[in-house]
């Protein structure tokens, strides 16, 4: 494994992923902010949650990049297209698998199956993240495909 | 009332919900922030023959300027407890920017009437309240980078507009619309938002005219003059009248009205949107949160007035 390439491009791809998702939120395309969702797992303060969540997202992105790298190593080559395909698969796992489970594990996320609690003031994303806006699935897929494409284009299999 | 966590949860929901409509709020959002479906009429019989039966909500695309005042006023209450976070400050500045640009635009107003857009007095007062709260927040250092001077001058401009155009000298009342000669029960909220004193001559004149033209008998009050022929008395307005009386020190009269209104609750203490004059029969939406908010506010004001 090319550890230095993983560290460098894993960081770069995660940074782009974060910027794209935050940009989608800033421009009113989606309500989703993955750093905020992560940050509110450890703090209730909105400002602190964004800061902590940014670093948590960066860490998670770095670790997940290892899976991409392992896939590229297994396939024998890394290309932007392969990376984008893995990124799309990653996004689908997030949208279809992770999001519906979040209310059950997130300490500050409201759940559709429980009554209202004042401390759970983060809305549940729902299937495909559609509660966060109709464009959320597309934004999530595009951002993750871009993440994969960057890794695929810039990682070199040894 | 001590429900701070719920208030913060509501602010969180509001921030989340308005994320896709940051410059112009929608009038209605569902719990996930989606707009309700557009309105359509159905050929179905309504309760006791009421008609038409509608699905969806025709107000979904209306401009109602009062919503900005409600939101900013609520946030200013939160700010008394702890400093506002960046997202809330951004939301409040966005509210201010919208109100600065649209404060004198005709709108549908609080009652979402189907007659079109007008310069509703209540909406102007809520725009005034938006700017007033923003001025106070900015002066307290809670709203960095806010255009304080613009807020101040626009607030003063609005007050001048309301006092000149929304006051009818011959009727001695604030009016439903600028330049109009009809009254509207939403004017009872002017003291609640701190626009004027409930005991001021202009507010006393307005209260008297509302009592004369909108009374449904007993403690009941209709929403506005045209509504008398079409619907029941609106219970939230009746509680606003109680609030207004208590604020100007007429506690006994306020309590008598309050007691009469409490008789309209059902066996589990819930109120409808409206009541039929004479019989007190529940009409409209049931239960209606708006009515209960009016009741709680009136009760708190009465409690304060008794001290």
HADDOCK unambig.tbl for C-alpha pairs under 7 A between the chains (distance, minus, plus):
assign (segid A and resid 28 and name CA) (segid B and resid 19 and name CA) 6.09 0.50 0.50
assign (segid A and resid 28 and name CA) (segid B and resid 20 and name CA) 4.31 0.50 0.50
assign (segid A and resid 28 and name CA) (segid B and resid 21 and name CA) 6.77 0.50 0.50
assign (segid A and resid 29 and name CA) (segid B and resid 20 and name CA) 6.52 0.50 0.50
assign (segid A and resid 30 and name CA) (segid B and resid 20 and name CA) 6.69 0.50 0.50
assign (segid A and resid 31 and name CA) (segid B and resid 16 and name CA) 6.70 0.50 0.50
assign (segid A and resid 31 and name CA) (segid B and resid 19 and name CA) 5.85 0.50 0.50
assign (segid A and resid 31 and name CA) (segid B and resid 20 and name CA) 6.65 0.50 0.50
assign (segid A and resid 46 and name CA) (segid B and resid 85 and name CA) 6.64 0.50 0.50
assign (segid A and resid 47 and name CA) (segid B and resid 85 and name CA) 6.18 0.50 0.50
assign (segid A and resid 47 and name CA) (segid B and resid 86 and name CA) 6.62 0.50 0.50
assign (segid A and resid 118 and name CA) (segid B and resid 5 and name CA) 5.54 0.50 0.50
assign (segid A and resid 118 and name CA) (segid B and resid 6 and name CA) 5.04 0.50 0.50
assign (segid A and resid 118 and name CA) (segid B and resid 9 and name CA) 5.67 0.50 0.50
assign (segid A and resid 119 and name CA) (segid B and resid 5 and name CA) 6.89 0.50 0.50
assign (segid A and resid 121 and name CA) (segid B and resid 9 and name CA) 5.09 0.50 0.50
assign (segid A and resid 121 and name CA) (segid B and resid 12 and name CA) 6.21 0.50 0.50
assign (segid A and resid 121 and name CA) (segid B and resid 13 and name CA) 6.78 0.50 0.50
assign (segid A and resid 131 and name CA) (segid B and resid 32 and name CA) 5.60 0.50 0.50
